[in-house]
């Protein structure tokens, strides 16, 4: 299939403006080429970690790279999200009772099934097939039934692993003392919640992220853009669920989104500070999600 026909189909399926093609030609086609070359030089499948704050477009980029690798480079590739490994509501409620009430809300390190993530990535990397890939239903804030999880039966060369905290690094204990927002100041005054999340990030998550062979970062101009982008995501989710006449019980109002994103602020801001130096591929974005500069190391 030609690149033009690939893009035409992709833009239609993703409901993207035609201007996205120019961005992709400038930045993501070359990125797909570099990933392809790394994959071909590796004896094992490679894991590409794609980091970006909420609403940065990392899922779209993951879908595009998966398409380019599979259809244009004939390089078997798959995408997966850290969001699909969230714990169930019941598990998070138990964590909220045992550690801190804020763990009832999905998001921060500590609210993912890291054991399942590690096992899944390890099995894919070692071609121990078949492998079931979890799927999480944000509209009801719980995983889909396991019978509905997709099954990977054929070996892949590239695993594109995307998520808001993929490749994130922990902070020093001294950095946890000062609250970063109203949520931390009023609901976590003793730093129990953020301390536990940071400990998880320093231990289980770093073991997980050590499996990553290449890090891609889509960097927003600052946390002030996250709320607007995240609102757009929730509005799209609400529209989709309404169209499909599904269960919208966990779809958030604008006020709920404003509070929700505060859970992510600390780790997101730390990614802004630390990850640009660590990323193999860095894309600096403006408030309209336009890439202003890219760095390839």
Beta strands, then each sheet from edge to edge (+ up, - down):
strand 1: 46-52
strand 2: 77-81
strand 3: 131-133
strand 4: 136-137
strand 5: 142-143
strand 6: 150-152
strand 7: 158-163
strand 8: 214-219
strand 9: 281-285
strand 10: 291-296
sheet 1: 2+ 7+ 1+ 8+ 9+ 10-
sheet 2: 3+ 6-
sheet 3: 4+ 5-
end
